[in-house]
Amino acid sequence: MAEAPIEVSDRILTLPNILSIARLFGVPLFLWLVLVPEWDGWALVVLMVSGFTDWLDGKLARTLNQASKLGAILDPVADRLYILAVVVGLALRDIIPWWLAVLLPLRDVFLFSLVPFLRTRGYSALPVHFLGKAATASLLYAFPLLLLGDGPGRLATLADVFGWAFAIWGTGLYWWAGFLYAYQVSQLLRIPRRVLDGPV
């Protein structure tokens, strides 16, 4: 039996949205923990809490029927800001090279440049597909492992190896998903505007 479609509302004050806003407040907290006192353990806790609330807000939105337009914006924005904060923080700590810290945000700049073309066809964004979610998940696994790997001992070495595996795979998927989004935009631009608008 097919699931009923999820209704998307204009509500702002919902439990999933509160969790997403709380995630956003964790971004500067993470940067401060990594760069100022260098409390990596607490920084890892912030990342783990962020990952859990990322899953929880989506679960609650479906379970409580509280999906909203604001939530659809906040969730990916929080993901992007965490990725940006982590790569900048880790690059400043010399845990990852700067080319990687530039390569990941560059993909988001590339996608942002496509938004004006989408708007000519009545869209503000494309729906997130599985490949994009898998890429984000891989990167959000990679960074805590790389942070954990910045130290001595076998556990740190193991974390570093798995962290780089997730980072390389996630970066590849991240850009692949970006090219797929670009392809979707190019396909939309091939459709005449009058066809999208429907009969007058």
Sequence and secondary structure as in RCSB ss.txt:
>XXXX:A:sequence
MAEAPIEVSDRILTLPNILSIARLFGVPLFLWLVLVPEWDGWALVVLMVSGFTDWLDGKLARTLNQASKLGAILD
PVADRLYILAVVVGLALRDIIPWWLAVLLPLRDVFLFSLVPFLRTRGYSALPVHFLGKAATASLLYAFPLLLLGD
GPGRLATLADVFGWAFAIWGTGLYWWAGFLYAYQVSQLLRIPRRVLDGPV
>XXXX:A:secstr
        B   S HHHHHHHHHHHHHHHHHHHHHSS  HHHHHHHHHHHHHHHHHHHHHHHHTT  BHHHHHHH
HHHHHHHHHHHHHHHHHTTSS HHHHHHHHHHHHHHHTTHHHHHTTT S     HHHHHHHHHHHHHHHHHHHTS
SSSHHHHHHHHHHHHHHHHHHHHHHHHHHHHHHHHHHHHHS HHHHH   
